[in-house]
Each structure stands twice: as structure tokens, then as C-alpha cells.
Amino acid sequence: MNKYLDLLGFDFEKSRFELPKKLKQLIYSEFQKECDCIYLSVYVNILPVGLSSDFEKCTFEYDNHFHINDFGKTKNEKDYLKWAIEGGRQLGERLKNTFPEKSFRILISFSETSVREGEVEDYCSCTVRFYEIRPNVDDIFRVKNLELFLSEAVMELEC
């Protein structure tokens, strides 16, 4: 993602963006904690019932994601990326303040609409997901080299 942001001339460390109202409401919605899983209560379809291993808990949280495209419309696809980075930053701050004894990883992925020979091959997509870092399964969930993603830009934020 860093190479992609450099191409855009975008400094995510310094830049701040206003979030669409629905996205801000999601990010500032109540956290739920059940079976040692932390998730945004308004955006989960299946409850983490009966999960016992760290792998199961990490899998549940990793699947707990949202698509930025669902929370606002824009003519410029890069706005979705800006909203995702800002939303991820604010979500990270909330997680750190709410659960100071835990560590989290936030993954942001972005791909632009791609057109080949006049046909749309892939539509723009931008996703944010987060999960608690659990050291005994971190090697399974951690992406070793984010630059290996060829069709999308991926960023990790740790908090």
C-alpha cells in the first residue's frame, strides 16, 4: 500500500479526512465482547458462540469486516481509500482506548475498478477488518509481505 500511496502523493500519517455520516456511526458504535471476541455490535451477522481456541476467535474477528463502499458514494474511487484509512485510524484509537490491555491489527485493502477491452473486469472495492492479535496464532493471520498483493493495495495498522 505504501508504494500505491506514494504514487498518489498521499501521506496517510499527516492527512485527515471527514468521514461519511453512516461510516462514522459504524466506527463509533458500541463494541461487543463475547467468547473473548471483540466486534462492532451493529455490523455482525453471526454471534461468536462456542468459540474456544484462539484460532477460532481470530477467524471470527478476521471475518468481521465492512466495505467502505457501502457507507457513502463518490465519483472519485480514491475517496474510498481515504475514508478507509481515516476510519481505520479512528477505529484503532477507539480500540486502544477501550481495550488498553489488548493489541489489535486493522487491515485495509483497496482495489480500483479495472477495465479491459472496454469491459469492467473488477469493480472498486475497499474493505476494513480488525482482529485482536493473539501471539500463538499470529503467524497464521499475519501477512508476511504486503507488497505481494498484485491486484489490490493492502495496509496494516497495529494498535
C-alpha positions in Angstrom: 0.0 0.0 0.0 2.8 2.4 0.8 4.0 2.3 -2.9 0.5 2.9 -4.0 0.0 5.9 -1.6 3.4 7.3 -2.8 2.1 7.2 -6.4 -0.9 9.1 -5.3 1.2 11.6 -3.4 -0.8 10.8 -0.3 0.7 11.0 3.2 -1.6 8.9 5.4 0.3 9.8 8.5 -0.5 13.5 8.2 -3.7 13.6 6.2 -7.1 13.7 8.0 -10.5 13.3 6.2 -14.1 13.8 7.1 -16.0 10.5 7.1 -19.4 10.0 5.7 -22.0 10.1 8.5 -23.0 6.4 8.2 -19.4 5.3 8.3 -18.7 7.4 11.4 -21.8 6.0 13.1 -20.4 2.5 12.5 -16.9 3.2 13.7 -18.3 4.9 16.9 -20.9 2.2 17.5 -20.7 0.0 20.6 -18.1 -2.8 20.8 -19.4 -6.1 21.9 -17.2 -8.7 23.7 -18.4 -12.3 23.7 -16.4 -15.5 23.9 -13.3 -13.3 24.2 -14.1 -11.8 20.7 -14.4 -8.1 20.2 -16.5 -6.8 17.3 -18.8 -3.9 16.4 -22.2 -4.9 17.6 -24.1 -3.2 14.7 -22.2 -5.0 12.0 -22.0 -8.7 12.8 -24.3 -11.3 11.3 -23.3 -14.4 13.3 -22.5 -14.3 17.0 -19.3 -15.9 18.3 -21.0 -18.7 20.3 -19.0 -21.6 21.4 -15.6 -20.5 20.2 -12.8 -21.8 22.4 -9.5 -21.8 20.5 -7.5 -18.6 19.7 -7.7 -19.8 16.0 -11.5 -19.8 16.1 -11.6 -16.4 17.8 -9.2 -14.8 15.4 -11.1 -16.3 12.4 -14.3 -14.9 13.7 -12.8 -11.4 14.2 -11.0 -11.5 10.9 -14.2 -12.2 9.1 -15.8 -9.3 11.0 -15.2 -6.6 8.3 -17.1 -3.9 6.4 -16.9 -2.5 2.9 -16.3 1.3 2.8 -18.3 1.5 -0.5 -21.5 0.7 1.5 -21.3 3.9 3.5 -21.1 6.7 1.0 -21.0 7.4 -2.7 -18.3 9.4 -4.5 -17.2 10.0 -8.1 -13.6 9.5 -7.1 -12.8 5.9 -6.1 -9.7 7.1 -4.2 -12.1 8.7 -1.7 -13.0 5.2 -0.5 -9.3 4.6 0.3 -9.1 7.9 2.2 -12.2 7.1 4.2 -10.9 3.6 4.9 -7.5 4.9 6.2 -9.2 7.6 8.3 -11.8 5.1 9.5 -9.1 2.6 10.3 -7.2 5.2 12.2 -10.2 6.3 14.3 -11.2 2.6 14.9 -7.7 1.9 16.1 -7.8 4.8 18.5 -11.1 3.6 19.9 -9.9 0.0 20.3 -6.7 1.2 22.1 -8.7 3.4 24.4 -11.4 0.9 25.1 -9.2 -2.2 25.5 -5.7 -0.8 26.5 -4.6 -4.3 27.7 -5.0 -5.8 24.2 -3.3 -5.3 20.8 -5.2 -5.2 17.5 -4.4 -5.3 13.8 -6.5 -3.4 11.3 -6.3 -4.4 7.6 -7.3 -2.1 4.9 -7.5 -3.3 1.3 -8.3 -1.3 -1.8 -8.6 -2.1 -5.5 -9.7 0.3 -8.3 -12.2 -0.6 -11.0 -10.3 -2.2 -13.8 -11.4 -2.2 -17.4 -10.1 -4.4 -20.1 -11.0 -4.1 -23.7 -13.9 -1.8 -22.8 -15.4 -4.3 -20.2 -15.2 -3.9 -16.5 -13.1 -6.8 -15.1 -13.3 -5.8 -11.4 -15.2 -3.1 -9.6 -13.7 -0.8 -7.0 -13.6 -2.4 -3.6 -12.4 -1.1 -0.2 -12.5 -3.2 2.9 -11.6 -2.7 6.6 -11.2 -5.5 9.0 -9.8 -5.8 12.5 -8.9 -8.5 15.0 -7.1 -9.0 18.3 -3.5 -10.0 17.9 -3.2 -13.4 19.6 0.5 -14.4 19.7 0.1 -18.1 19.4 -1.8 -17.9 16.1 -0.3 -14.6 14.8 1.9 -16.4 12.2 -1.3 -17.8 10.6 -3.1 -14.4 10.3 -0.3 -12.0 9.7 0.5 -11.2 6.1 4.3 -11.6 5.8 4.8 -9.3 2.7 2.0 -6.9 1.9 3.8 -6.0 -1.4 3.0 -9.4 -2.8 -0.6 -8.4 -3.3 -0.8 -7.5 -7.0 -4.4 -6.7 -7.7 -5.0 -4.6 -4.6 -3.2 -2.4 -2.1 -3.1 -3.6 1.5 -2.2 -1.8 4.6 -1.8 -3.0 8.2 -2.3 -0.7 11.2 -1.4 -2.0 14.7 -2.8 -0.5 17.8 
